[in-house]
């Protein structure tokens, strides 16, 4: 398992981020399926360990869930994304975040 946690700006949009996740998996079928969770939190830093545990638990090789993302949404403040990949696709981690950003920026091109 490989993980990355990144600080993200406020207001990513739950629907838009979920759509970007779906598009990412459609464009990169080696990721099979993905999991996505959204939590409203007051302190994303304090919530990160629990989010990492949730993301790890969300991976399921048998069901094909090889990527799981948890968005810690702090409302008007910066939040965090916790992204976890299963070992069999872990080598793609450096590329997944840019792919996800592109999918979020241009939903019409990838949906």
C-alpha positions as CSV (number, residue, x, y, z in Angstrom):
1,X,0.0,0.0,0.0
2,X,1.2,3.5,-0.9
3,X,-0.4,6.7,0.4
4,X,-0.1,10.4,-0.1
5,X,-1.8,13.2,1.8
6,X,-2.1,16.6,0.2
7,X,-3.4,20.0,1.3
8,X,-6.3,21.2,-0.9
9,X,-8.1,24.4,-1.3
10,X,-11.6,24.9,0.1
11,X,-14.6,24.2,-2.1
12,X,-13.5,21.3,-4.2
13,X,-17.1,20.2,-4.6
14,X,-18.2,16.7,-3.5
15,X,-19.9,15.9,-6.8
16,X,-17.2,17.3,-8.9
17,X,-14.5,15.4,-7.0
18,X,-16.5,12.1,-7.1
19,X,-17.0,12.6,-10.9
20,X,-13.2,13.2,-11.3
21,X,-12.5,10.0,-9.4
22,X,-14.9,8.0,-11.7
23,X,-13.4,9.6,-14.8
24,X,-9.9,8.7,-13.6
25,X,-10.8,5.1,-13.3
26,X,-12.5,5.1,-16.7
27,X,-9.4,6.6,-18.3
28,X,-7.0,4.4,-16.4
29,X,-8.6,0.9,-16.2
30,X,-5.6,-0.5,-14.4
31,X,-7.0,1.2,-11.3
32,X,-10.1,-1.0,-11.6
33,X,-12.4,0.6,-9.2
34,X,-12.1,3.3,-6.6
35,X,-13.6,4.3,-3.3
36,X,-14.3,7.9,-2.2
37,X,-15.4,9.3,1.1
38,X,-16.1,12.9,2.1
39,X,-16.0,14.1,5.7
40,X,-16.6,17.6,7.0
41,X,-14.0,18.3,9.7
42,X,-12.9,21.3,11.7
43,X,-9.2,20.2,11.9
44,X,-8.0,18.2,8.8
45,X,-4.6,17.6,10.3
46,X,-6.0,15.9,13.4
47,X,-8.4,13.9,11.2
48,X,-5.7,12.6,8.9
49,X,-4.7,9.4,10.8
50,X,-8.3,8.2,10.9
51,X,-8.8,9.1,7.2
52,X,-5.7,7.1,6.4
53,X,-7.0,4.1,8.3
54,X,-10.3,4.5,6.5
55,X,-8.7,4.7,3.1
56,X,-6.5,1.6,3.8
57,X,-9.6,-0.3,5.0
58,X,-11.4,0.7,1.8
59,X,-9.0,-1.1,-0.5
60,X,-10.3,-4.5,-1.5
61,X,-8.3,-6.5,-4.0
62,X,-11.1,-9.1,-4.4
63,X,-13.7,-6.5,-5.3
64,X,-11.2,-4.6,-7.5
65,X,-11.0,-1.5,-5.3
66,X,-7.4,-0.5,-5.8
67,X,-7.6,3.2,-5.0
68,X,-9.4,5.0,-2.2
69,X,-9.6,8.7,-1.6
70,X,-10.8,10.5,1.5
71,X,-11.5,14.2,1.3
72,X,-11.3,16.0,4.7
73,X,-13.4,19.1,3.9
74,X,-12.8,22.0,6.3
75,X,-15.4,24.2,4.8
76,X,-14.0,27.7,4.1
77,X,-10.5,26.6,5.1
78,X,-8.0,24.4,3.3
79,X,-8.6,20.7,3.7
80,X,-6.8,17.5,2.9
81,X,-7.0,14.6,0.4
82,X,-5.8,11.2,1.6
83,X,-5.1,9.0,-1.4
84,X,-4.2,5.3,-1.0
85,X,-3.3,2.8,-3.7
86,X,-3.1,-1.0,-3.4
87,X,0.4,-2.5,-3.7
88,X,-0.3,-3.9,-7.2
89,X,-0.8,-0.3,-8.6
90,X,1.4,1.6,-6.1
91,X,3.9,2.4,-8.8
92,X,1.3,4.7,-10.3
93,X,1.1,6.9,-7.3
94,X,3.3,9.7,-8.7
95,X,0.9,10.0,-11.7
96,X,-2.4,9.6,-10.0
97,X,-2.5,12.9,-8.3
98,X,-1.8,14.9,-11.6
99,X,-4.4,12.7,-13.3
100,X,-7.0,13.5,-10.6
101,X,-6.2,17.2,-10.8
102,X,-6.7,17.2,-14.6
103,X,-10.0,15.3,-14.3
104,X,-11.2,17.8,-11.7
105,X,-10.2,20.8,-13.8
106,X,-11.7,19.6,-17.0
107,X,-14.7,17.4,-16.1
108,X,-16.3,17.8,-19.6
109,X,-13.2,16.3,-21.2
110,X,-13.1,13.1,-19.1
111,X,-16.7,12.4,-18.2
